[in-house]
Amino acid sequence: MIYGDREGMPLPKAFLIRPDNRIIAKNEDGTTAVDHPLCGVCTEIRDDKVSIVLPLSTGALFRSARTVEMTVKLGDSKECRFTLNCEDLRKALDWAAERKKALAKSLEEQKCTPPAQGCFITTACCEVLDLSDDCFELRTLRHYRDQVLTVMPGGNAAVAAYYLVAPSILQRLPRDERARRLLSLYARFILPSAIAARFGLNRLAYRRYARMMHVLASDYE
């Protein structure tokens, strides 16, 4: 994601879609492997935040390289560089692929049942997939909550707000779309947050979960 300044100033769409804004991936020897217009990979432009996905052309690099240097170029001079550890990324993707197979099998065997009324969102999403209370997702996110989030500035307030709002949101989920919506939340937010937390990407984990709460609050509060 690309963020605006600390004051939350909006990122103007007219600027972001300029063709000279680029996302660039470099080989380990420093040569450019991918140079793609940023506007071709924006999935959402919202206020002070822009979500992007990596072009499919970067896939070959991630499968073979140890690291990939990524650059987001804005305008003539502003650049943001970061390095992806592809070895860790491949482990995460392999794990996610296996997890997807297991969940698909559960769905085929019709093990998914509506969760109990009044439980919290993460638990409800896992219950609809017939995951145990000790599953990877719940263990990881509980550890993140207790060991990471609560010691972050504003972390305790975020936890308290979640406990205040989550039961109310669950009660407002229409019964006929409850299971479908919870499955969508699991795929879009719960599992990505858990994977990010497991690999120490704490800010990403927080952003995905906060985004979920923002979406739900907008729909059901």
Steps between C-alpha positions, in 0.01 A plus 500: 500500500601861443408750769473878502674711762457463874217751503290271283501725196323344200703366211353662186382243249592726207863489615510128579384390156769694316698264269836610645406350837651152491548181698840347430656165591872434468700179469762414759767641269323837500357483151135593448273202446157667522404862436122540514265801521373542854147569375490149353528337844291730723215302654361781711559873535345615826576826680860481627565140396549312175497121482714341228567147379822383345491435123487136391828560318677505839398138562808348337727708725321392817528134402877506447667799668614525861401865519333751269541876528173680437467871422186711491578814301274803537561789265849603400690454824303336781578130537422240764727195503459176692645151477289184497645184654382251239607193697265591786233606252510160328458324835196713577347437158561124523335494841204703370457263204486198731258683728277578204485130407404403855226762514365398159477142624306614806256686277455199271425279800240756614663546837429872505226592745371841607697632801342559837332836551702753699854373432764737369574547133827305475355206690180512294697492174702199618193318632319529168794304353486247783844603627584420859541755776873419489539547125792691349296812432359538852825409675700742287261793528453453875878499544521812284229669707660415835870531418512764224189712470453572870850648529463719190397865544121501499492121494291452812247752372479312170436171683235661720326650196496160331339332798242777515407497131549141382200334673268771369626453144449124518144545618427717197624246245190377311447132573463405135841644408684443827706195398588647159607831652710333768678287239578815304634673813719199573654497153544878467606596851532227767740264323717781352520664844601172663770429240636854533509469880669159481783645289541808719337743257320664790394823330358310204308271736354800677408678177316199358302448819426872536383506138260213573351686795464815292317311225268327747431814697409682178260222400333410828539770763 
